[in-house]
Amino acid sequence: MASNEINFLEEIADSYEINKNSVIFKYIERKTRASEKGSKARRSLGNLYALYVLAQDYINDNFEGSSFTELMQRMKTMPFGSKLQNHPLDNRLNDEVKRQYKVSDNMLPVQPANLGDGRKARRISVDLLVEYNMNPNSSASFIVDAIDSYITIIDNNQTAYLNQIEAANTDSQIAELIAEAFQYNSDARLFEIISFGLLYLHFAKTTVSFSINGRNFSEQLTLYRTGRTNANDGGIDFVLKPLGNFFQVTETLDFKKYFLDFDKVNRFPMSFVIKTDLTQQQVRDKIKQDSLQIYSTEQVKVYLNLFDEIYTLNELRAILEQVKDSHDSIYKLKEIVVQCFKLEYGLLDY
């Protein structure tokens, strides 16, 4: 197992004599960037796990491939894999490789196979494994070893933060660890989790009254996460009940991302939590200015009217300052973060 260094993949590649210009090396290098300390890349395991189980078959001399069901079962037993869907084996892995490297169909990792009696299967592309005259067994072993090493690294990284936040026993220690999410190079998942915890406590202080068919109700505002960071949630990260407000968390100021999120929910209004030091008004001005380079004034107006609230690092820091004033609140924040962290990384799946 290689150490947690930026060059861990190169060390493994050298041991298997893998050409660093090969599609296999370049693809795995790109997909394992989240292992680097301070990396902003998000973990993306589905495609890697699909590649992993296919390579396993080759190493085990199963050159005919395995059924879709068997491959999926093996993927789901891997660390953090219990919630994986079937997309990587269906088309997502092949689509990504083809889009990124413009390779021919015979070089796509997932190849169709037939087990006889009409039973369809999938196997790894041998042409992919022998690119640049590489040894196919060495290539398959490199895939398995590299992904195993990557999983160990990210497991250690996430466990380190979880151990720190769980061990924090003073208000100041908790607040200091929470504030790490505001750093430019902090993990995207951590920022989403911390944002949720802070906004949850922020909204919980407000009670709304409303009437339905003559019946009066009073209810505390409650924020809910819709799922994990990479879940198929239609572009919604949080929902605020009983108002039904949608929230999306992001680190980009690219207006195309915001407009796409609106389109995903049929242009339903939405609030955004943005990792930026700009003010709310500066964010709106930038989105307007950039989008007018492509869209008409009327089109831009339609999208800008869909923004409910914008929360930047300025608002999140202000909320944290308020939370720090209450011992009960800061410990509630710690509790929320720990629980969300365990759910996000699949530590409650076992």
C-alpha positions in Angstrom: 0.0 0.0 0.0 1.4 3.4 -1.0 1.7 6.3 1.4 -0.7 9.2 1.2 1.4 11.3 -1.2 0.4 13.1 -4.4 2.6 10.6 -6.3 1.1 7.4 -4.8 -0.3 6.5 -8.2 3.0 6.9 -10.0 4.7 4.6 -7.5 2.1 1.9 -8.2 2.3 2.4 -11.9 6.0 2.1 -11.9 5.8 -1.2 -10.0 3.6 -2.6 -12.7 5.4 -1.0 -15.6 2.3 1.0 -16.6 2.8 3.7 -19.3 1.8 7.0 -17.9 0.4 8.1 -21.3 -2.1 5.2 -21.3 -5.8 5.8 -20.9 -5.9 3.6 -17.8 -3.3 5.7 -16.0 -4.7 9.0 -17.0 -8.2 8.1 -16.2 -7.4 6.7 -12.7 -5.1 9.7 -12.0 -8.0 12.0 -12.8 -10.5 10.1 -10.7 -8.3 9.8 -7.6 -7.4 13.5 -7.2 -9.5 13.6 -4.0 -6.7 11.7 -2.3 -4.4 14.8 -2.4 -4.2 16.8 0.8 -6.3 20.0 0.4 -7.8 18.7 -2.9 -11.2 20.2 -3.8 -12.0 17.2 -6.0 -15.0 15.2 -4.9 -14.9 11.5 -4.4 -16.4 9.6 -7.3 -16.4 5.9 -6.7 -19.1 4.4 -9.0 -17.0 4.4 -12.1 -13.8 3.3 -10.3 -15.6 0.4 -8.7 -17.0 -0.7 -12.0 -13.5 -0.7 -13.5 -12.3 -2.5 -10.3 -14.6 -5.5 -10.5 -14.0 -5.9 -14.2 -10.2 -5.9 -13.6 -10.7 -8.4 -10.8 -12.3 -10.8 -13.3 -9.4 -10.6 -15.6 -6.9 -11.2 -12.8 -8.9 -14.3 -11.8 -8.8 -15.6 -15.4 -12.5 -15.0 -15.9 -12.0 -13.7 -19.4 -15.6 -14.3 -20.4 -16.8 -11.7 -17.9 -19.6 -11.8 -15.3 -23.3 -11.1 -15.2 -24.4 -7.5 -14.5 -26.1 -8.7 -11.2 -22.9 -10.3 -9.9 -20.8 -7.3 -10.8 -23.2 -5.0 -9.0 -23.3 -7.2 -5.9 -19.5 -7.1 -5.7 -19.4 -3.3 -6.2 -21.9 -2.8 -3.4 -19.8 -4.8 -0.9 -16.9 -2.5 -1.4 -16.2 0.4 1.1 -18.8 3.2 0.7 -20.4 1.2 -2.1 -23.7 0.1 -0.5 -25.7 2.9 -2.2 -24.2 2.6 -5.7 -26.6 2.5 -8.6 -26.2 0.6 -11.9 -25.2 3.6 -14.1 -21.4 3.0 -14.2 -21.8 -0.5 -15.7 -24.6 0.6 -17.9 -23.0 3.5 -19.7 -21.5 6.1 -17.4 -18.0 4.7 -17.2 -17.8 4.2 -21.0 -19.3 7.6 -21.7 -16.8 9.4 -19.4 -13.8 7.6 -21.0 -15.0 8.2 -24.5 -15.7 11.9 -23.8 -12.4 12.5 -22.0 -10.1 10.6 -24.3 -11.9 10.2 -27.6 -11.1 6.5 -27.8 -12.6 4.0 -30.2 -15.3 1.6 -28.9 -13.0 -1.3 -28.5 -11.0 0.8 -26.0 -14.0 1.5 -23.8 -13.6 -0.3 -20.4 -17.0 -2.1 -20.3 -17.3 -4.5 -23.1 -20.4 -6.7 -23.8 -20.0 -10.5 -23.3 -22.2 -13.6 -23.4 -22.2 -16.4 -20.9 -24.2 -18.7 -23.1 -27.9 -19.5 -23.0 -28.6 -15.9 -23.8 -27.1 -14.7 -20.5 -25.5 -11.3 -21.1 -22.4 -10.3 -19.3 -19.7 -7.6 -19.1 -16.0 -7.8 -19.3 -13.1 -5.5 -19.4 -11.6 -4.3 -22.7 -8.4 -6.2 -23.4 -7.4 -3.5 -25.9 -7.5 -1.1 -23.0 -5.2 -3.3 -20.9 -2.6 -3.8 -23.6 -2.3 -0.2 -24.8 1.4 0.7 -25.4 2.2 -3.0 -25.3 1.5 -3.2 -21.6 1.1 -6.6 -20.0 -2.7 -7.1 -19.5 -2.4 -8.9 -16.2 -0.1 -6.1 -14.9 -2.6 -3.5 -16.2 -5.5 -5.2 -14.4 -3.5 -5.6 -11.2 -2.5 -1.9 -11.4 -6.2 -1.0 -11.5 -7.1 -3.1 -8.5 -4.0 -2.0 -6.4 -4.4 1.7 -7.3 -8.1 1.8 -6.4 -7.5 -0.2 -3.1 -4.8 2.4 -2.2 -7.1 5.3 -3.1 -9.9 4.0 -0.9 -7.5 3.5 2.0 -6.2 7.1 1.7 -9.6 8.7 1.6 -10.8 6.5 4.4 -7.9 7.7 6.5 -8.5 11.3 5.6 -12.2 11.3 6.5 -11.6 9.4 9.7 -9.0 11.9 10.7 -11.5 14.8 10.6 -14.2 12.8 12.2 -11.9 11.8 15.0 -10.9 15.4 15.5 -14.5 16.7 15.7 -15.7 13.9 18.0 -12.7 14.5 20.3 -13.2 18.2 20.5 -14.5 18.9 24.1 -14.5 22.7 24.3 -16.6 25.3 22.6 -13.5 27.0 21.0 -12.1 23.7 19.7 -15.4 22.8 18.0 -15.7 26.3 16.5 -12.1 26.1 15.2 -12.8 22.8 13.5 -16.1 24.0 12.1 -14.3 27.1 10.6 -12.0 24.8 8.6 -14.8 24.3 6.1 -14.5 28.0 5.1 -11.0 27.6 3.9 -10.6 27.7 0.1 -9.1 24.2 -0.2 -11.4 22.4 2.2 -13.3 19.4 1.1 -16.6 20.1 -0.7 -18.5 17.5 1.4 -17.3 19.1 4.6 -18.4 22.6 3.4 -21.9 21.2 2.6 -22.2 19.5 5.9 -21.0 22.5 7.9 -23.4 24.8 5.9 -26.3 22.5 6.7 -25.5 22.5 10.4 -25.2 26.2 10.7 -28.3 26.9 8.6 -30.3 24.3 10.5 -29.6 26.1 13.8 -30.2 29.5 12.2 -33.7 28.6 10.9 -34.6 26.6 14.0 -34.9 30.0 15.9 -37.9 31.0 13.8 -41.5 29.9 14.1 -44.0 30.5 11.4 -47.8 30.6 11.6 -50.1 29.7 8.7 -53.6 28.7 8.0 -55.0 25.8 5.9 -58.7 25.7 5.2 -59.4 27.8 8.3 -57.2 25.7 10.6 -54.3 27.6 12.2 -50.9 26.1 12.6 -47.6 27.1 14.1 -44.4 25.3 13.2 -40.7 25.7 13.8 -38.6 26.1 10.6 -36.7 22.9 10.0 -34.0 22.3 7.4 -33.5 18.8 5.9 -30.8 17.4 3.8 -32.1 15.6 0.7 -29.3 13.0 0.6 -25.6 12.6 0.2 -23.5 15.0 -1.8 -23.5 13.0 -5.0 -27.0 11.8 -4.7 -29.5 12.0 -7.6 -31.4 14.8 -5.9 -32.4 16.9 -9.0 -30.0 19.7 -7.9 -31.5 20.1 -4.4 -29.3 19.8 -1.3 -31.6 21.1 1.4 -35.3 21.6 1.9 -36.8 24.1 4.4 -40.1 23.0 5.9 -42.9 24.1 6.2 -42.0 26.8 3.6 -40.8 24.3 1.0 -37.7 26.4 0.1 -35.0 24.6 -2.0 -31.3 25.1 -1.3 -28.2 24.3 -3.4 -24.6 24.4 -2.1 -21.9 25.3 -4.5 -18.3 26.5 -4.7 -18.6 28.0 -8.2 -19.7 31.4 -9.4 -20.3 30.1 -13.0 -23.8 31.4 -13.8 -24.4 28.4 -16.1 -24.4 26.1 -13.0 -27.1 28.2 -11.4 -29.3 28.4 -14.5 -28.9 24.6 -15.0 -30.0 24.0 -11.4 -33.1 26.1 -12.0 -33.9 24.2 -15.1 -33.6 20.9 -13.3 -36.5 21.9 -11.0 -38.6 23.4 -13.8 -37.4 26.9 -12.8 -38.7 26.7 -9.3 -37.1 29.5 -7.1 -34.1 28.4 -5.1 -31.6 29.6 -2.5 -27.9 29.1 -2.8 -25.1 28.6 -0.3 -21.9 29.7 -2.0 -18.3 29.3 -0.9 -17.1 32.8 -1.6 -16.1 36.0 0.3 -18.1 38.1 -2.1 -21.2 39.8 -0.6 -24.7 38.7 -1.6 -25.1 41.7 -3.9 -21.7 41.2 -5.5 -22.7 37.6 -6.3 -25.9 38.8 -7.9 -24.1 41.5 -9.9 -21.4 39.0 -11.2 -24.1 36.5 -12.3 -26.0 39.2 -14.1 -22.9 40.6 -15.8 -21.6 37.3 -16.9 -24.9 35.9 -18.1 -25.6 39.0 -20.2 -22.6 38.1 -22.3 -24.6 35.1 -23.6 -28.3 35.6 -22.8 -30.7 38.4 -23.6 -31.8 40.9 -21.0 -35.2 39.3 -20.7 -33.8 35.8 -20.3 -31.4 36.9 -17.6 -34.2 38.7 -15.8 -36.2 35.5 -15.7 -33.4 33.6 -14.1 -32.3 36.3 -11.7 -35.9 36.5 -10.3 -35.6 32.8 -9.4 -32.9 33.5 -6.7 -34.5 33.4 -3.3 -31.7 34.0 -0.8 -27.9 33.9 -1.2 -25.8 32.8 1.7 -22.0 33.4 1.3 -19.2 32.8 3.8 -20.0 36.2 5.3 -23.4 35.0 6.5 -22.1 31.6 7.5 -19.4 33.1 9.6 -21.9 35.5 11.2 -24.1 32.5 12.1 -21.1 30.7 13.6 -20.3 33.7 15.8 -23.8 33.6 17.2 -23.6 29.8 17.7 -20.4 30.2 19.6 -22.2 32.3 22.2 -24.2 29.3 23.4 -22.6 26.2 24.8 -25.7 24.2 24.0 -25.8 25.5 20.4 -22.1 24.7 19.6 -22.5 21.2 20.9 -25.7 20.7 18.9 -23.7 21.9 15.9 -21.1 19.3 16.7 -23.7 16.6 17.0 -25.3 17.5 13.6 -21.9 17.5 11.8 -20.8 14.2 13.2 -24.1 12.5 12.3 -24.1 14.0 8.8 -20.5 13.1 8.3 -21.1 9.5 9.1 -24.1 9.4 6.8 -22.2 11.1 4.0 -19.3 8.6 4.1 -21.4 5.5 4.6 -20.3 4.9 8.1 -23.9 4.2 9.2 -24.4 1.6 6.4 -22.8 -1.3 8.3 
